[in-house]
Amino acid sequence: MQHIVTVVSDVLTANPAESTGAGLAAAVIGPPLIKRTVEITAAYWAPKVTRFRRAVAEHVAPKDPGSPMDDHGQAS
């Protein structure tokens, strides 16, 4: 990774016009690209997270839903 950063740094500092163009391209393309990446990631993980949360809730729920609860959420 360090090598990639060094190469990119060398290329951008070698030619100011290219570095300006790359900066403008990143400013224009970056935000929509990040937004779409977040949307895709959320679409992929949301059902898995929901399923996991439901499994945890069912696991910690009281076994007998009709039993009275005390002030601390424990079955009496």
C-alpha positions in Angstrom: 0.0 0.0 0.0 2.8 2.4 0.8 4.3 1.8 -2.6 1.0 2.8 -4.3 0.8 6.0 -2.3 4.4 6.9 -3.2 3.8 6.3 -6.9 0.6 8.3 -6.9 2.3 11.1 -5.0 5.2 11.1 -7.4 2.9 11.2 -10.4 0.7 14.0 -9.0 3.6 16.2 -8.0 5.4 15.7 -11.3 2.8 17.5 -13.4 0.6 20.2 -11.8 -1.9 20.2 -14.7 -2.6 16.5 -14.3 -2.8 16.7 -10.6 -5.4 19.5 -10.9 -7.4 17.5 -13.4 -7.2 14.4 -11.2 -8.4 16.5 -8.2 -11.3 18.0 -10.2 -12.3 14.5 -11.5 -12.2 13.1 -7.9 -14.3 16.0 -6.7 -16.9 15.5 -9.4 -17.0 11.7 -9.6 -16.2 10.9 -5.9 -19.5 11.8 -4.1 -21.9 10.0 -6.5 -19.6 7.0 -6.5 -19.5 6.9 -2.8 -23.3 7.4 -2.5 -23.9 4.5 -4.9 -21.4 2.3 -3.1 -23.2 3.0 0.2 -26.6 2.2 -1.4 -25.3 -1.1 -2.7 -23.7 -2.0 0.6 -26.8 -1.2 2.5 -29.0 -3.2 0.1 -26.7 -6.2 0.6 -26.3 -6.0 4.4 -29.7 -4.7 5.5 -31.5 -8.1 5.2 -28.7 -9.9 7.0 -28.6 -7.4 9.8 -32.4 -7.5 10.2 -32.3 -11.3 10.3 -29.5 -11.3 12.9 -31.3 -8.7 15.1 -34.5 -10.8 14.9 -32.7 -13.9 15.9 -31.1 -12.1 18.9 -34.4 -10.7 19.9 -36.0 -14.1 19.8 -33.2 -15.6 21.7 -33.4 -13.1 24.6 -37.2 -13.0 24.7 -38.9 -14.7 27.6 -39.8 -18.3 26.9 -43.3 -17.9 28.4 -44.8 -14.6 27.0 -47.6 -14.8 29.5 -45.4 -14.7 32.6 -45.5 -11.4 34.7 -42.4 -9.3 34.7 -41.0 -7.4 37.7 -39.4 -4.0 37.5 -36.1 -5.3 36.2 -37.5 -7.3 33.3 -37.1 -10.6 35.1 -39.8 -13.2 35.2 -41.2 -13.5 38.7 
